[in-house]
């Protein structure tokens, strides 16, 4: 954390942290009252510390997604879930970057109006030092957010490419299944055609004297059709 903390203090609330900072303020302990902006310096630093916590949570989420992409072979539904999570993170980081920049701007103008009304040179110097310190803190936070925003953008591009590849694989697998069904239909089509022409009645019916004619015509026609199909596939693969 940017703000000082008492190791014996177990209350994690913002109010308790700010009160602890005020108790450690040397000017207040000596009976002096600094300008409001200097007095609220630790409150700004507590806010900056909370931004560090939020940024750490994002880093953990990004590390988890990157680890899974590296170690596993995620399915299409998992990739879609990761991509949706990154879209949400990108939207939030964009909003939070704006908020951090607003807080940084507030530090540069010394907070609210009349907060930096200093009566002595020492107070003016204290205000200037406070501004420099807080600018460094919030610039550090802004750089962390920007770095995570760049990681999110890279992971979104990676996931988009992986989803395209996985969709292509699924399409190829479906095409192969359809091709197997097409081949099966091609093989049995001559049998159906010959049976329809001969009507499979009378002497050509199963068990009759001329039933062999059905097989004599169907098998050669099927072999010819399958041969032409295999030749067509080979020529197409060469092209």
C-alpha positions in Angstrom: 0.0 0.0 0.0 1.0 3.6 -0.6 -0.6 4.7 2.7 1.1 3.8 6.1 -0.6 1.2 8.2 -0.4 0.1 11.8 0.5 -3.6 12.0 -1.6 -4.0 15.1 -4.7 -2.6 13.3 -6.9 -5.4 12.1 -9.8 -3.2 10.8 -9.4 -3.1 7.0 -12.0 -0.3 6.5 -11.2 2.9 4.7 -12.2 4.9 7.6 -9.9 3.1 10.0 -7.0 3.3 7.6 -7.5 7.1 7.2 -7.8 7.6 11.0 -4.6 5.7 11.4 -2.9 7.9 8.8 -4.1 11.0 10.6 -2.7 9.7 13.9 0.7 9.3 12.3 0.7 12.8 10.8 3.5 14.8 12.5 1.9 18.2 11.9 -1.3 17.1 13.6 0.6 15.6 16.5 2.4 18.9 17.0 -0.9 20.8 17.0 -0.4 22.3 13.5 -3.2 22.1 10.9 -1.9 21.9 7.4 -3.9 22.9 4.3 -6.9 20.6 3.4 -5.1 19.2 0.4 -2.1 18.1 2.5 -4.4 16.8 5.2 -6.2 14.6 2.7 -3.0 13.3 1.1 -3.3 9.9 2.8 -6.9 9.6 1.6 -5.7 9.9 -1.9 -3.0 7.4 -1.3 -5.5 4.9 0.2 -7.5 5.3 -3.1 -4.4 4.7 -5.1 -3.7 1.6 -3.0 -7.2 0.2 -3.7 -6.5 0.7 -7.4 -3.4 -1.5 -7.0 -5.7 -4.2 -5.5 -8.1 -4.0 -8.4 -5.2 -4.2 -10.8 -3.8 -7.3 -9.0 -7.2 -9.1 -9.4 -7.1 -8.4 -13.2 -3.5 -9.7 -13.4 -4.6 -12.9 -11.7 -7.5 -13.4 -14.1 -5.2 -12.7 -17.1 -2.6 -15.1 -15.8 -5.3 -17.8 -15.4 -6.5 -17.4 -18.9 -3.0 -17.4 -20.4 -2.0 -20.4 -18.3 -5.0 -22.4 -19.5 -4.4 -21.4 -23.1 -0.8 -22.6 -22.7 -1.4 -25.8 -20.8 -4.7 -27.1 -22.1 -6.5 -27.7 -25.4 -9.6 -25.6 -24.7 -12.8 -26.4 -26.6 -14.7 -23.8 -28.6 -17.2 -23.1 -25.7 -14.3 -22.4 -23.3 -12.6 -20.1 -25.8 -15.9 -18.2 -26.2 -16.2 -17.8 -22.4 -12.6 -16.5 -22.1 -13.2 -14.0 -24.9 -16.4 -12.8 -23.2 -14.5 -12.3 -19.9 -11.8 -10.3 -21.7 -14.4 -8.1 -23.4 -15.8 -7.3 -20.0 -12.3 -6.6 -18.6 -11.5 -4.3 -21.5 -14.6 -2.3 -21.0 -13.9 -1.9 -17.3 -10.3 -1.1 -17.7 -11.2 1.6 -20.1 -13.6 3.1 -17.6 -11.1 2.8 -14.7 -8.3 4.4 -16.7 -10.6 7.4 -17.1 -11.3 7.5 -13.4 -7.6 7.3 -12.5 -6.8 10.1 -15.0 -9.5 12.2 -13.3 -8.0 11.6 -9.9 -4.5 12.4 -11.3 -5.9 15.7 -12.7 -7.5 16.5 -9.3 -4.1 16.1 -7.7 -2.5 18.5 -10.2 -5.1 21.2 -9.4 -4.7 20.6 -5.6 -8.1 18.9 -5.2 -11.2 21.0 -4.7 -11.3 24.8 -4.9 -9.5 26.7 -2.1 -7.9 23.5 -0.7 -4.4 24.8 -1.4 -4.9 28.2 0.3 -1.5 28.3 2.1 -0.6 31.2 4.4 3.1 30.5 4.7 6.0 29.4 2.5 6.3 26.1 4.4 2.7 25.3 3.7 3.2 26.1 0.0 6.2 23.8 -0.1 4.2 21.0 1.7 1.4 21.4 -1.0 4.0 21.1 -3.8 5.6 18.1 -2.2 2.2 16.5 -1.8 1.3 17.1 -5.4 4.6 15.5 -6.6 4.0 12.5 -4.4 0.4 11.9 -5.5 1.2 12.4 -9.1 3.9 9.7 -8.9 1.4 7.4 -7.2 -1.4 7.8 -9.7 0.9 7.8 -12.7 2.2 4.4 -11.4 -1.4 3.1 -11.1 -2.2 4.5 -14.6 0.8 2.7 -16.1 -0.3 -0.6 -14.5 -3.8 -0.2 -15.9 -2.3 0.6 -19.3 -0.1 -2.5 -19.2 -3.0 -4.7 -18.4 -5.1 -3.1 -21.1 -2.4 -4.0 -23.6 -2.4 -7.6 -22.3 -6.2 -7.8 -22.6 -5.9 -6.5 -26.2 -3.2 -9.1 -27.1 -5.2 -11.9 -25.5 -8.4 -10.9 -27.4 -6.5 -11.0 -30.7 -5.1 -14.4 -29.7 -8.5 -15.8 -28.7 -10.1 -14.5 -31.9 -7.5 -16.4 -34.0 -7.8 -19.5 -31.9 -11.6 -19.5 -32.3 -11.3 -19.1 -36.0 -8.9 -22.1 -36.1 -11.2 -24.2 -33.9 -14.2 -23.3 -36.0 -12.3 -24.4 -39.1 -11.5 -27.7 -37.4 -15.1 -28.3 -36.5 -16.1 -27.5 -40.1 -13.6 -29.9 -41.5 -14.8 -32.7 -39.1 -18.4 -32.1 -40.2 -17.3 -32.1 -43.9 -15.6 -35.5 -43.4 -18.7 -37.0 -41.8 -20.9 -35.7 -44.6 -18.4 -37.1 -47.1 -18.6 -40.5 -45.5 -22.4 -40.4 -45.8 -22.1 -39.3 -49.4 -19.8 -42.2 -50.3 -22.2 -44.6 -48.6 -25.1 -43.2 -50.6 -23.1 -43.3 -53.8 -22.3 -47.0 -53.2 -25.9 -48.1 -52.6 -27.5 -45.8 -55.2 -27.0 -48.2 -58.1 -28.6 -51.0 -56.1 -31.7 -48.9 -55.6 -31.8 -47.8 -59.2 -31.5 -51.3 -60.6 -34.1 -52.6 -58.1 -36.5 -49.8 -59.2 -36.0 -50.5 -62.9 -36.4 -54.3 -62.5 -39.2 -53.9 -59.9 -37.9 -57.1 -58.3 -41.0 -59.0 -59.3 -41.5 -62.3 -61.1 -38.4 -64.1 -62.1 -36.1 -61.3 -60.9 -37.5 -61.4 -57.3 -35.3 -62.7 -54.5 -35.1 -66.5 -54.6 -36.2 -66.7 -58.2 -34.2 -68.0 -61.1 -33.1 -64.7 -62.6 -32.4 -62.9 -59.3 -28.7 -63.1 -60.2 -29.2 -60.5 -62.9 -29.8 -57.9 -60.1 -26.4 -58.5 -58.7 -24.8 -58.8 -62.1 -25.9 -55.2 -63.0 -25.7 -53.6 -59.5 -22.2 -54.5 -58.5 -20.4 -53.4 -61.7 -22.3 -50.1 -61.7 -21.4 -49.5 -58.1 -17.7 -50.2 -58.8 -17.7 -47.8 -61.7 -19.4 -45.1 -59.6 -17.0 -45.5 -56.7 -14.0 -45.6 -59.1 -15.1 -42.3 -60.7 -15.6 -40.8 -57.2 -12.1 -41.8 -56.1 -10.6 -40.4 -59.3 -12.5 -37.1 -58.8 -11.2 -36.8 -55.2 -7.6 -37.5 -56.3 -7.7 -34.9 -59.0 -9.3 -32.3 -56.7 -6.7 -32.9 -54.0 -3.9 -32.4 -56.6 -5.3 -29.1 -57.7 
